Amino acid sequence: MTTLAPRPTPGHTLATPLPRLDPITRLPILILFPHSRCNCRCVMCDIWRDTTRAELSADDVARWTAEWRALGVERVVLSGGEALLHSRLWELCDRLRAAGIGITLLSTGLLLRRHAAELVRRCDDVVVSLDGPQPVHDAVRNVPRAYERLAEGVAAVKAADARVQVTARCTVQRANYAYLGATVDAARALGLDRVSFLAADVTSDAFNRPDGWDDARVARVALDADDLPRLAAELDALEREHAADFATGFVAEPPAKLRRRLLQYYAALLGRDEFAPNECNAPWVSSVIEADGTVRPCFFQPPLGNVHAAGGLGAVLNSAEVVAWRRGLDTRRDEICRRCVCTLSLRP
């Protein structure tokens, strides 16, 4: 395990967030989209509509690792797109491991069983998508046997090496908001180590939607005013019936944070509340490189440049224009940051 642990231990006392320094000399987390496509067809995401099959080259990664280490990269998060669709993923991972960089894999879970033996040799932990109990998960994923294949994959990873943690992330939206407790029960039944909840992003151009969504598409995913009381009741029941899971950290967020992250967020989208203040430091401690080399400061903010065109990640992140952009970014007031569903406040 690398020094930057993939998740905090229950009861861990949080230190002061890492400072926002420019130019960037310490970038602990780098998020890569190794592959541009996905093997699910979820309603809250359009990545699966990408037909380019673009992917980051393992040879490019090998050339970049020295610079990444110089920038202070400790952990690479393989996101996307489904990273397990990459044609040379394990070679890419081997280059990262050789450079002393830890690896976290984000996955739909559909291909975990096939790749479990190779995965546990290279990845410190895995984060899978979980949308609820089996009928709900299958409906959201919109592919055959999604839950069954996820279950088989988690079991295969645990059988290959039980030390590799497999956690779940649930995107809460109209199709599953009434099943939060059942989702925690499903995570237990699947043998997962932890479950986390976040709201669905419906306002940015992330996840292969450069023009955003129209009102009809937003309405398919976001909650409406009539849904808010039921979500509040579901959160109350979750806190009451899963108190032990909150206490141990099996449910990652405390109840108050879930209310801010879910109930307050959806109420704010409807103009019935304010968005919670955002203390995120992601643009200073992390970066995203997409499958075509596009560099973003996080999932949601606009691109800063392209690693191929600029000749390296540092040339993008520490250009005069990008440094000036970060220095002018107030995450508490910026419109994208205020509506962000996945903030980061990285601490030592």
Secondary structure, 3 states (H helix, E strand, C coil): CCCCCCCCCCCCCCCCCCCCCCCCCCCCEEEECCECCCCCCCCCCCHHHCCCCCECCHHHHHHHHHHHHHCCCCEEEECCCCHHHCCCHHHHHHHHHHCCCEEEEEECCCCHHHHHHHHHHHCCEEEEECCCCHHHHHHHHCCCCHHHHHHHHHHHHHHHCCCCEEEEEEEECCCCHHHHHHHHHHHHHHCCCEEEEEECCCCCCCCCCCCCCCHHHHHHHCCCHHHHHHHHHHHHHHHHHCHHHHHHCCECCCHHHHHHHHHHHHHHHCCCCCCCCCCCCHHHHEEEECCCCEEECCCCCCCCEEHHHHCCHHHHHCCHHHHHHHHCCCCCCCHHHHCCCCCCCCCC
